[in-house]
Amino acid sequence: LQISLPHVSPDGRSVAFVGGLMSDFGSVGGDVFTVPFTGGEPLDVTPGYAGSFNGLAWKGATLLASSLQGSEMAVVAIDPAAKAVRTLWSGAVTANGSNDGRIVFSSDGNSAVSVHETFESAPRIVAGRLPQLAPITRENADFAPQVASRSVSWTNEGMRSQGWLIGPRTPRAGLKHPMVVLVHGGPSSAATPRFVAAGEFGNPLVRELTARGFYVFQPNPRGSFGQGLAFGSANRRDFGGGDWRDILAGVDAAIQAAPIDGERLGLMGHSYGGFMTMWGVTHSQRFKAAVAGAGIANWISYYGQNGIDQWMVPFFGAAMYEDPAIYRAASPIESIRNAKTPTLMYVGERDVETPAVQSMEFWHGLRAIGTPTALVIYDGEGHAIRKPEHQLDQRKRTVEWFEKYLR
């Protein structure tokens, strides 16, 4: 496991930290552990907790923490000695992260501050003495909701997953709508609410898709934060296995929850979501269009190409050179002949995390078997597409791709 947010206790005798299977800096989730300051074996003080901790502070001998619990954020008090957790505050919002966690606590532990938003409500600063957190800004209060959203939960293979279904505020009566499945990156992360605004701000891709009558489904399959440490580690040595089956089960749950046409489904994602898109089109004929951003086609070649190869070792259990079979088994390129879904790919020219050659390899394979495909490599871009003109182009191509194949 990795550690994050280490905090020394007021008496200087121990260190508390969040421990878990984490793939990206800044994307924090796991259980809370303590370890003697002089060294020793870490102790999980929140075993079995059904959530992922992402903020931490001491208040005397008690720990205060923020956590993601399915569709809600929460502030809890932890008694490390008794391994007891008590909820102080919770709400169906997302908290924007900082270097100190999702919710930041005062030095005395009596107050907290954060930035909260939902799909329908714009970001606002909330603060107060615990357990009362209330908005203290109103600058964004007049932004009108642009979409309708709901949390969707489902059970697959004994595991409970959660996701978000976002759609038009006024679906057309009697009609079924196409849906795009948007898989988050990471893999250690979670899809959480982000305000959908008109114009270029606040989730513009989701806004454009819903404005055109699409539903957007953002699943949190096994390997995601929000359901506990065991759930967040359940994709270890199983990329594209149980997590993919969870996504397919989530699609079924979304179709049951809204007027969605199960014959007009799209699939997309960036980074790990790009890999999952490549995996999806080589392992399912269910999707009629796909967009893979900064994906991974071949874990064998990827291991020697990228600049962050150590993140994979805890997930695969060994370096590629020690256990190539597990890396090969998870590579979409191995099943490229099964891919029939028209797939658009994009990637940054200077992407060190998921190099452009991975998208080129998959694109080449699709062309070789005659599957409709296109590849865009954005000049000067890294793992994230940051230049406004490139963001606009990428969004335009994505929407047009789904319009072409899902209408």
C-alpha positions, 0 to 999 in steps of 0.5 A: 500500500501507499501512504498519504497525508501523514500527521504527527500526533500532538504528543509526538508518539505516533503518526496517522496517515491514509493508507491504500492502493493509490495510483496518482499523487493527489488522488487519496483514498484508503483506511486510516492507519497509525504507527509509532513515531519511532517505527513499527508495524502500522495499525489499521484503526478503521478496519472494514469502514465502508468509505475512503478517507481523503483528509486527516487531522488530530484533535487531541487523542482523536482523529478527524477525517473526511471521507467519500462514502458512496455518493456522499462526503462525510466528516468523522471522528475516529477513536484510534484506541477503540477503532471506532468511527463516528459521523459528524457531518455528511452531504451529497456533494463533492469536496474539491481537493487541496494538499491537505485533503478534501476537507481542511481542519483548523489547528485545534480541530474545532472547525473545517472549511472546504469547497462543495459542488454538485452537478446542479449547484455551482461551487461554494465555500463552506465552513463552520465549527463542527459539526455545522458546515454552511455556505459562506459564499454566494457568488455562484448562487445564481447559476441555474441547474443545467442537468438532472442527476441521480446516484445509481447503486448496483450489486455485482458478484457480491460487491456494491458499486455506485455511479452517477447518471446525468441527463437532460433536465427535460427528457423528451416524453416517450423517447429513449435516449442514447447514453455515453459511459464515461469511465474515470481515470486512475484507476484509484479515483472516483467519479464525483459531482462536478457542476455542469454549467453553460458555456466553457466552464464546469464540465463542458463535455457533459453539458454538450452531450446532455444538451443534445439529448444524451445521458452520461453515466459515470460508474465507480467500479471495483478499484474505485474510492468510496466503498472501503479499502477492500473494494478499492484494492479489488482490481489488483492483478485483475485490470479489465476483469471484475472492474469491467463486469461491474461497469457492464452491470452498472450500465444495466442499472442505468438503463433501468433508471432512465429512458435510455436506449440500450442499443445506442451506447457509447464508451469513453474515458481518459488515462485508465478510462482510455485503457478501459475503453480500449479493453471494452471495445475488444471484449464487448460488442455492446457499444456502438461508438467509443472515444479513448483518450490517452489509453494503454493498448499494450502493458508490455510495451507500455512498461518500457515507454512511460516515465512512471512505471513504478505505479504499476508494481503494487497493482500487478504484484510484480514488475513486468520483467518478473511476471510478463504474463499478467501484463499481457493478459490485461493488454487490449492489443491481445484481443484487437481482432474482436474490436468492431466498435468505431473508435476515436483516439486522442493523446498528447504528443508529449504524454509521459504517463501514457505515451502517444505510441500506445494510441498509435499501436491500437489505431494501427490494429483497428485499421488493420482489421478494418474497424472505423477509427481516427487518431488525433495527436495534440502538438505540445500537450502532455497527459492532460489536454490544456490548451484551450484550442485543443480542448475545444477541438477534442470536445468537438470531435468527441461530440461529433463522433457520438452524434455520427454513430449513436443517432 
